[in-house]
Amino acid sequence: MFPTSMATSIRNTKMLLRRAFSIKRNEILARNLCFTRTLNANEDQDKSKKVVEEKKNKAELKEAKQKEAKAKLNMLLESMSKTTQKAYPSESKLSLATPKIRAKPAKPVKQPVFNTKIEPEMLQAVEDVSNMLSKENEALKNSLIAKLEDVADESERARLEPFKPNKQKTEDLNSLLNTLKVDGKKPKNKSPAPKLAPVKIEDMYGAQPSGIFSKAHFIEESSAVSGLATWDMLYEKELELAVTHPPANGFQQMIQWTKQGKVWQFPIDNEQGLDEEAQIGFHEHVFLEPHLKPWCPRRGPVRHFMELVVVGLSKNPYLTVEQKKEHINWFRDFFEAKRSILIDTGAIPDITTKSSPSLST
């Protein structure tokens, strides 16, 4: 009996000890939990108090700054009112700043722009001549510039004019090339063409007429009625196409190109197409000042303008001598028409002279 009761009592004591230990542990955990909660609550309260205090401090600083700014502004206004009420003497030595009045820039006067190919020096000469005539300034300037533009346009057309071959030299070259013979090699495999017997053509008008139409009257078409020129031109073109054939070799092609003016004539020189100027010396193209002696004054804006015109014409290789003389004659007639105005303004001297000879002779 004793050992069994002893074992049960030991077991019961162990169980009691375990329960007591667990209860103690739970109490300790509960105490620790309550302590941590109280600590956290205290910390939260401290933080909230600090935040509230910081906000209050910021608000107080802001109010203090606003009050300080208001005080400074009031002091500044009071000082300004005192200075404005102060009476300064009439003759004050203070140099006060004054606002600058900016004047509006004057609008530039629009001058007529001429779209020309004339040099600036030539335009300045035209301006000098036109300034001598106060009444007809613009009209004179426009007419002179228009004439100079005509000279430039005529030179440009002469420069761009297509090349015209010399017919005599072309015919001589064609006759020389026609005398040359070219032996073409015939293909060996080609079968020879069959030779046909020559056809005998009898004389159609050699027999005696039958006389059955001797009493017939035919209405002949009147030769006065002329056909349409377009049909005649097309008929001639058709005949030309029927007769002409494409070139068979290089020589015929060269002959055709020479007739069309596509190649240079032989012998080649730098004056092809200038047959009219072949008998005229170069000095007549270059030295044009003698044409100014009979009528142009020795000095003044008119003389300066005409010297520039003569220099420009002497450097122009696209105009003939007659064309250059015609341009000089035009300027002579132009200034002759304005002679009375030029004399009044002092551009030319008042000297009665005979009519100047023509420059074309």
C-alpha positions in Angstrom: 0.0 0.0 0.0 2.7 2.4 0.8 4.5 2.5 -2.5 1.4 3.2 -4.5 0.2 6.0 -2.3 3.6 7.5 -2.3 3.7 7.6 -6.1 0.3 9.2 -6.4 1.2 11.8 -3.9 4.4 12.6 -5.8 2.4 12.8 -9.0 -0.1 15.2 -7.4 2.5 17.4 -6.0 4.2 17.6 -9.5 0.9 18.6 -11.0 0.3 21.2 -8.4 3.7 22.6 -8.9 3.2 22.8 -12.6 -0.1 24.6 -12.2 1.4 27.0 -9.7 4.3 27.7 -12.1 2.0 28.3 -15.1 -0.1 30.6 -13.0 2.9 32.5 -11.9 4.2 32.8 -15.4 0.9 34.1 -16.7 0.8 36.7 -13.9 4.4 37.8 -14.9 3.4 38.0 -18.6 0.3 40.0 -17.7 2.3 42.4 -15.6 4.8 42.8 -18.3 2.1 43.4 -20.9 0.4 46.1 -18.7 3.8 47.7 -18.1 4.6 47.9 -21.8 1.1 49.3 -22.5 1.5 52.0 -19.9 5.0 52.8 -21.3 3.7 53.1 -24.8 0.8 55.3 -23.7 3.1 57.6 -21.8 5.4 57.9 -24.9 2.4 58.7 -27.1 1.3 61.4 -24.7 4.8 62.8 -24.6 5.0 62.9 -28.4 1.6 64.6 -28.7 2.6 67.2 -26.1 5.8 67.9 -28.0 3.9 68.3 -31.3 1.4 70.7 -29.7 4.3 72.7 -28.1 6.1 72.9 -31.5 3.0 74.2 -33.2 2.5 76.8 -30.6 6.1 77.9 -30.9 5.8 78.2 -34.7 2.6 80.2 -34.4 4.2 82.5 -31.9 7.2 83.1 -34.1 5.0 83.8 -37.1 3.0 86.3 -35.2 6.1 88.0 -33.9 7.5 88.3 -37.4 4.2 89.7 -38.7 4.2 92.3 -36.0 7.8 93.2 -36.7 7.1 93.6 -40.4 4.1 95.7 -39.7 6.1 97.9 -37.4 8.8 98.4 -40.0 6.3 99.2 -42.7 4.6 101.8 -40.5 8.0 103.4 -39.7 8.8 103.5 -43.4 5.5 105.1 -44.3 5.9 107.7 -41.5 9.4 108.6 -42.8 8.1 109.0 -46.3 5.3 111.2 -45.2 7.7 113.4 -43.3 10.1 113.7 -46.3 7.3 114.6 -48.7 6.0 117.4 -46.3 9.5 118.9 -46.1 9.9 122.0 -48.2 13.0 122.1 -50.3 14.5 125.4 -51.6 13.8 126.5 -55.2 17.4 126.2 -56.2 18.3 122.7 -55.0 21.6 121.1 -55.6 20.3 117.6 -55.6 20.5 115.8 -59.0 17.3 113.8 -59.1 16.8 111.1 -61.7 14.3 111.9 -64.4 12.6 109.5 -66.8 14.0 109.4 -70.3 11.5 110.1 -73.1 12.3 107.9 -76.0 11.5 109.4 -79.4 9.8 107.2 -81.8 12.1 106.2 -84.7 11.2 107.9 -88.0 9.8 105.6 -90.6 12.3 105.0 -93.4 11.2 106.5 -96.7 10.6 103.7 -99.2 12.5 104.2 -102.3 11.5 102.5 -105.6 13.6 99.4 -106.1 14.5 98.7 -109.7 15.0 95.0 -110.6 17.8 95.6 -113.1 21.1 94.0 -114.0 22.9 97.4 -114.0 26.1 98.0 -111.9 25.8 100.2 -108.8 28.2 102.8 -110.3 25.9 103.1 -113.3 22.9 103.6 -111.1 24.7 106.3 -109.1 25.5 108.1 -112.3 21.8 108.0 -113.3 21.0 109.4 -109.8 23.4 112.3 -110.3 22.0 113.2 -113.7 18.4 113.0 -112.5 19.1 115.2 -109.5 20.1 118.0 -111.8 16.5 118.1 -113.0 14.3 118.9 -110.1 11.0 118.9 -112.0 11.3 115.7 -113.9 13.5 113.7 -111.5 11.6 110.4 -111.4 10.6 110.4 -115.1 14.2 111.0 -116.2 15.5 108.3 -113.9 13.0 105.8 -115.1 13.6 106.4 -118.8 17.4 106.2 -118.4 17.2 103.0 -116.4 14.7 101.5 -118.9 17.1 102.2 -121.8 20.0 100.6 -119.9 17.8 97.6 -119.2 17.0 97.3 -122.9 20.8 97.3 -123.7 21.4 94.5 -121.1 18.4 92.5 -122.4 19.6 92.9 -126.0 23.1 91.7 -125.0 21.6 88.7 -123.2 19.5 87.7 -126.2 22.5 88.0 -128.5 24.5 85.8 -126.1 21.9 83.1 -125.9 21.1 83.2 -129.7 21.6 79.7 -131.2 24.6 79.1 -133.4 24.1 79.8 -137.1 26.5 77.9 -139.4 28.0 79.4 -142.5 26.2 78.0 -145.5 29.2 78.3 -147.9 31.6 76.5 -145.5 28.9 73.8 -144.8 28.4 73.1 -148.5 32.2 72.8 -149.1 32.5 70.3 -146.2 29.5 68.3 -147.5 31.0 68.1 -151.0 34.3 66.9 -149.5 32.6 64.3 -147.4 30.4 63.1 -150.3 33.5 62.3 -152.3 34.7 59.8 -149.7 33.7 56.3 -150.2 33.1 53.7 -147.5 33.5 50.0 -148.3 31.1 48.0 -146.2 31.8 44.3 -145.7 28.9 42.2 -146.8 28.0 39.2 -144.6 29.2 35.9 -146.1 26.2 33.8 -145.1 23.7 36.1 -146.9 22.3 34.7 -150.1 22.9 36.8 -153.2 19.9 38.8 -154.3 18.3 37.6 -157.6 19.1 39.6 -160.6 16.0 40.8 -162.5 16.1 41.5 -166.2 15.9 45.2 -167.1 12.4 46.3 -167.9 12.0 48.1 -171.3 9.8 51.1 -171.1 8.3 52.1 -174.4 7.5 55.7 -175.3 4.0 56.4 -174.1 3.5 59.5 -176.3 5.1 58.1 -179.5 1.9 56.5 -180.9 -0.7 58.2 -183.0 -3.7 59.6 -180.9 -7.1 58.1 -181.5 -8.9 61.4 -181.7 -12.0 60.4 -179.7 -11.5 63.3 -177.2 -10.8 66.0 -179.8 -14.3 67.6 -179.4 -14.5 67.1 -175.6 -14.5 70.2 -173.4 -12.9 69.8 -170.0 -13.4 72.4 -167.2 -10.0 73.5 -166.0 -9.6 74.4 -162.3 -9.0 78.0 -161.8 -5.4 78.7 -160.7 -6.5 81.8 -158.8 -7.9 79.7 -155.9 -5.1 79.2 -153.5 -5.0 76.1 -151.2 -4.6 76.2 -147.5 -1.1 76.9 -146.4 -1.2 74.3 -143.7 -1.9 71.5 -146.2 1.0 72.8 -148.4 3.4 72.7 -145.5 2.3 69.2 -144.5 2.7 68.0 -148.1 6.2 69.4 -148.3 7.1 67.8 -145.0 5.8 64.5 -146.2 7.8 64.7 -149.4 10.9 65.6 -147.4 10.4 62.6 -145.1 9.9 60.3 -148.1 13.1 61.4 -149.7 15.4 61.7 -146.7 16.8 58.5 -145.2 18.6 57.9 -141.9 22.4 58.1 -142.2 24.0 54.9 -143.3 27.5 55.7 -141.8 29.3 58.1 -139.6 30.2 60.5 -142.4 26.6 61.0 -143.5 25.7 61.5 -139.8 28.4 64.2 -139.5 27.1 65.9 -142.7 23.5 65.9 -141.3 24.7 67.4 -138.0 26.7 70.0 -139.8 23.6 71.1 -141.8 21.6 71.3 -138.6 24.3 73.4 -136.9 25.1 70.8 -134.2 28.8 70.5 -134.8 31.6 73.1 -135.4 32.6 73.9 -138.9 36.1 73.2 -140.1 38.5 74.9 -139.8 37.4 75.8 -136.3 37.9 79.4 -135.1 36.4 81.6 -132.4 34.5 83.9 -134.8 32.0 81.4 -136.3 28.6 82.9 -137.0 30.1 86.5 -137.0 30.3 86.9 -140.7 28.8 90.4 -140.7 31.5 91.6 -138.2 34.4 90.0 -140.1 35.2 93.2 -142.1 35.0 95.5 -139.0 38.1 96.1 -136.9 38.1 95.6 -133.1 39.0 99.3 -132.6 35.5 100.3 -133.8 34.1 98.2 -131.0 36.4 99.4 -128.2 37.1 103.1 -128.9 33.7 104.8 -128.8 34.7 108.1 -127.1 35.1 110.0 -130.4 31.3 109.6 -130.8 30.8 111.9 -127.8 32.9 114.8 -128.9 30.3 116.6 -131.1 27.6 116.9 -128.5 28.6 115.7 -125.0 30.0 118.3 -122.5 33.5 117.9 -121.3 32.6 117.7 -117.6 29.7 117.3 -115.3 27.2 114.5 -114.5 26.1 114.0 -118.1 29.7 113.4 -119.2 30.3 111.0 -116.3 27.2 109.1 -117.2 28.0 108.8 -120.9 31.6 107.7 -120.2 30.2 104.8 -118.2 27.8 104.0 -121.0 30.6 104.0 -123.5 32.8 101.8 -121.3 30.0 99.3 -120.9 29.3 99.2 -124.6 33.0 98.7 -125.4 33.2 95.7 -123.1 30.0 94.1 -124.6 31.0 91.4 -127.2 27.4 90.6 -128.1 26.4 93.8 -129.9 27.4 95.0 -133.3 29.0 98.4 -134.0 25.8 99.7 -135.5 23.8 98.7 -132.4 26.3 100.4 -130.2 26.1 103.6 -132.3 22.3 103.4 -132.1 22.4 103.3 -128.3 24.7 106.3 -128.2 22.4 108.2 -130.6 19.4 107.4 -128.4 21.1 109.0 -125.3 22.2 112.0 -127.5 18.6 112.6 -128.6 17.3 112.1 -125.1 19.6 114.8 -123.6 19.0 117.0 -126.6 15.3 117.0 -125.7 16.1 118.0 -122.1 18.7 120.7 -123.3 16.8 123.7 -121.9 16.4 122.2 -118.5 20.0 121.1 -118.4 21.2 124.6 -119.3 19.0 126.1 -116.6 20.4 123.8 -113.9 24.0 124.3 -115.1 24.6 120.7 -116.1 25.8 121.9 -119.6 27.1 125.3 -120.7 24.9 127.6 -122.8 26.7 127.5 -126.1 24.8 127.6 -129.4 26.2 124.9 -131.6 25.2 123.5 -134.9 23.3 120.3 -135.2 25.7 117.4 -134.5 26.2 114.9 -137.3 24.7 111.4 -137.1 26.9 108.8 -135.4 25.9 106.1 -137.7 28.0 107.5 -140.5 
